[in-house]
Amino acid sequence: LSKLHRVVGSAPENTQEVLIHTSTGLYRFEGISRKFTRKLYEWEKSQGITPECSTFRLLDPLRYGIDVARPALISVADLS
């Protein structure tokens, strides 16, 4: 829980920009806002969601000690 609190209360880090291919072009995603992150953290805490099941852990598994291979980004065209 203290790790999540440090992340929510810490200074913003360099954003990781992701380009998402859609049928209408590219969408630039630069991350989740600090305000949303704080509200999500507070909601999870109020619902009794443990750090092991937290959305934060799913969003950045390597940061929270889950050693997984990250999937490659694919475009919508690759799905058809």
Contacts in CASP RR format, 6 or more apart in sequence:
PFRMAT RR
TARGET T0000
AUTHOR 0000-0000-0000
METHOD contacts of the structure
MODEL  1
LSKLHRVVGSAPENTQEVLIHTSTGLYRFEGISRKFTRKLYEWEKSQGIT
PECSTFRLLDPLRYGIDVARPALISVADLS
1 45 0 8 1.000
1 51 0 8 1.000
3 51 0 8 1.000
3 64 0 8 1.000
4 41 0 8 1.000
4 51 0 8 1.000
4 54 0 8 1.000
4 56 0 8 1.000
5 41 0 8 1.000
7 37 0 8 1.000
7 56 0 8 1.000
7 63 0 8 1.000
8 34 0 8 1.000
8 37 0 8 1.000
8 38 0 8 1.000
8 41 0 8 1.000
9 38 0 8 1.000
12 34 0 8 1.000
15 30 0 8 1.000
15 31 0 8 1.000
16 30 0 8 1.000
16 31 0 8 1.000
17 28 0 8 1.000
17 29 0 8 1.000
17 30 0 8 1.000
18 28 0 8 1.000
18 29 0 8 1.000
18 30 0 8 1.000
18 31 0 8 1.000
18 73 0 8 1.000
19 26 0 8 1.000
19 27 0 8 1.000
19 28 0 8 1.000
19 29 0 8 1.000
20 26 0 8 1.000
20 27 0 8 1.000
20 28 0 8 1.000
20 29 0 8 1.000
20 73 0 8 1.000
21 75 0 8 1.000
21 76 0 8 1.000
21 77 0 8 1.000
22 76 0 8 1.000
23 76 0 8 1.000
32 40 0 8 1.000
32 59 0 8 1.000
37 56 0 8 1.000
40 55 0 8 1.000
40 56 0 8 1.000
41 56 0 8 1.000
44 54 0 8 1.000
44 55 0 8 1.000
51 57 0 8 1.000
51 64 0 8 1.000
54 64 0 8 1.000
56 64 0 8 1.000
57 64 0 8 1.000
57 66 0 8 1.000
61 67 0 8 1.000
61 68 0 8 1.000
62 68 0 8 1.000
62 70 0 8 1.000
END
